[in-house]
């Protein structure tokens, strides 16, 4: 068999042409299955990283938006604050201020930031206090420390400051925060408030006194009658003493003129000298009694009409009630019969004149309520129970309508006809009793009529009955 001779490769020979056809220029190399899986995994990783980057970017933008919103919120609060706010570093230099502080100083923010806080204070004393703040903050916070800040006009504005330390995230003190309120306007407001309070007190006193004078005016007729009796008695006794004086003078003229004993005896009998001498003592005693009675009436009237001072003193409420009932029933137009059932003593603490006015108002109120009755009557009952002195005023009038029970003590509320009252008596009485630590209530009695109950604390322990 003929065989073709084999060609032996020579080292010097150039490589021959490839047995595979050449690939087009620029084409990607063909990957096997393992390479293709690697590329797919790499693409998934890239997509995951890209998604994470997008998510982080969205979160960052949201956080930036929230941060800007919080910053705007804090800035709006600082701008709206009427109190001054100053933030300083640990050296006392200003790091932040609010609009109120800038308005007070009359400066721009750039002129304030970085400057020592003490440079904006007025007076050496204020500067020394501010310089001591960092040291004092080590022990406690500073509250209501008054310093003076130099205002835009160059004057000194007193400010009540609160100072607290400021810390960094590591808990180290890095400065202080000062919040203050100008007290100049507050002082003006307090002064105006005090003036208004004093004017209100004066108006209240005048109102109480006017109501008291109105009550006193209703008693004028009874007072005139009350004064007329002792004055008439004194005048009659004085005329009698004058006649007796003339007789005694005539008798002594005869004695000193040398009249005979028989003539003196006849003259003595004709002039009734013996009876004159017997009547002198009772006449003088009666005159003194009438004068003292007039004096007592005048003193009672002065005590009732006087402007009471706010001096609390012990007094007997039962005695005040009796005296007030005596005066209130002197009015000739009042036909009300007052029956009193009071204990011997009812000791309370307060102003007797004011409580007398309360009792008079309650009696006059009962007299008005029972004016249309055939036999108007009022029963005043007193007792001491549970450390309280209680006075009850029960009239036989028509009572109080249910819808008016809660309004009887309201100012200017009245059911009387026009010209009969302005509705201040019960309101003022209620205020007087309340200031004495007591209560004044109104109700309808089960047996008919209205009942007003006055309750006051006993001024001292009442001894128990043996």
FENBELZI-V947908 format. One record per residue. N is the residue number from 0. RES is the residue in one letter. NEAR is the number of other ideal C-beta (glycine too) atoms within 10 Angstrom. Layout:
BEGIN
n: <N N>
res: <RES RES>
near: <NEAR NEAR>
END
This chain:
BEGIN
n: <0 1 2 3 4 5 6 7 8 9 10 11 12 13 14 15 16 17 18 19 20 21 22 23 24 25 26 27 28 29 30 31 32 33 34 35 36 37 38 39 40 41 42 43 44 45 46 47 48 49 50 51 52 53 54 55 56 57 58 59 60 61 62 63 64 65 66 67 68 69 70 71 72 73 74 75 76 77 78 79 80 81 82 83 84 85 86 87 88 89 90 91 92 93 94 95 96 97 98 99 100 101 102 103 104 105 106 107 108 109 110 111 112 113 114 115 116 117 118 119 120 121 122 123 124 125 126 127 128 129 130 131 132 133 134 135 136 137 138 139 140 141 142 143 144 145 146 147 148 149 150 151 152 153 154 155 156 157 158 159 160 161 162 163 164 165 166 167 168 169 170 171 172 173 174 175 176 177 178 179 180 181 182 183 184 185 186 187 188 189 190 191 192 193 194 195 196 197 198 199 200 201 202 203 204 205 206 207 208 209 210 211 212 213 214 215 216 217 218 219 220 221 222 223 224 225 226 227 228 229 230 231 232 233 234 235 236 237 238 239 240 241 242 243 244 245 246 247 248 249 250 251 252 253 254 255 256 257 258 259 260 261 262 263 264 265 266 267 268 269 270 271 272 273 274 275 276 277 278 279 280 281 282 283 284 285 286 287 288 289 290 291 292 293 294 295 296 297 298 299 300 301 302 303 304 305 306 307 308 309 310 311 312 313 314 315 316 317 318 319 320 321 322 323 324 325 326 327 328 329 330 331 332 333 334 335 336 337 338 339 340 341 342 343 344 345 346 347 348 349 350 351 352 353 354 355 356 357 358 359 360 361 362 363 364 365 366 367 368 369 370 371 372 373 374 375 376 377 378 379 380 381 382 383 384 385 386 387 388 389 390 391 392 393 394 395 396 397 398 399 400 401 402 403 404 405 406 407 408 409 410 411 412 413 414 415 416 417 418 419 420 421 422 423 424 425 426 427 428 429 430 431 432 433 434 435 436 437 438 439 440 441 442 443 444 445 446 447 448 449 450 451 452 453 454 455 456 457 458 459 460 461 462 463 464 465>
res: <X X X X X X X X X X X X X X X X X X X X X X X X X X X X X X X X X X X X X X X X X X X X X X X X X X X X X X X X X X X X X X X X X X X X X X X X X X X X X X X X X X X X X X X X X X X X X X X X X X X X X X X X X X X X X X X X X X X X X X X X X X X X X X X X X X X X X X X X X X X X X X X X X X X X X X X X X X X X X X X X X X X X X X X X X X X X X X X X X X X X X X X X X X X X X X X X X X X X X X X X X X X X X X X X X X X X X X X X X X X X X X X X X X X X X X X X X X X X X X X X X X X X X X X X X X X X X X X X X X X X X X X X X X X X X X X X X X X X X X X X X X X X X X X X X X X X X X X X X X X X X X X X X X X X X X X X X X X X X X X X X X X X X X X X X X X X X X X X X X X X X X X X X X X X X X X X X X X X X X X X X X X X X X X X X X X X X X X X X X X X X X X X X X X X X X X X X X X X X X X X X X X X X X X X X X X X X X X X X X X X X X X X X X X X X X X X X X X X X X X X X X X X X X X X X X X X X X X X X X X X X X X X X X>
near: <2 3 5 5 5 6 7 6 9 7 4 5 9 5 6 7 6 7 5 6 5 7 10 5 5 5 7 6 6 8 11 7 7 7 11 11 11 11 10 10 10 10 10 10 10 10 10 10 10 10 10 10 10 10 10 10 10 10 10 10 10 10 10 10 10 10 10 10 10 10 10 10 10 10 12 10 11 16 10 10 15 11 15 23 17 21 19 24 15 14 9 17 16 21 16 15 23 21 16 19 25 16 13 19 18 12 16 9 13 7 11 19 13 10 13 15 24 17 13 21 21 17 13 8 11 22 18 12 20 23 14 12 20 18 8 14 18 8 7 7 11 18 10 10 18 12 24 17 24 19 18 12 8 8 11 16 20 17 24 16 22 15 22 13 16 15 11 9 6 6 6 8 13 14 20 22 15 23 18 24 18 18 16 14 11 12 11 10 11 11 10 10 10 10 10 10 10 10 10 10 11 10 10 12 13 11 15 19 16 13 19 23 10 15 22 16 10 17 22 12 14 18 18 11 12 19 15 10 13 20 15 11 17 19 12 14 21 12 10 16 16 9 10 19 12 11 17 15 10 14 18 11 11 16 14 8 9 8 15 9 8 8 13 16 11 13 17 16 10 11 18 13 18 10 11 19 11 11 16 15 9 10 17 12 11 17 19 12 14 20 15 12 17 17 11 11 17 12 10 16 16 10 13 21 15 11 10 20 9 10 7 14 11 11 19 19 27 21 15 23 26 16 18 25 20 13 23 25 18 17 20 11 9 22 15 23 13 22 11 14 10 18 14 8 13 24 17 24 15 25 18 20 19 20 25 25 26 27 23 25 25 26 26 22 23 28 22 21 22 23 15 9 15 7 9 20 17 25 18 24 16 20 13 16 10 8 9 15 24 18 26 18 22 21 28 22 22 14 16 20 11 8 7 12 15 10 15 22 19 13 13 9 14 18 14 13 8 7 6 10 18 16 16 18 22 23 20 23 25 20 18 21 21 12 13 21 13 20 14 22 15 20 15 15 14 7 8 13 22 22 21 23 15 24 18 23 14 17 18 9 8 15 6 5 4 3>
END
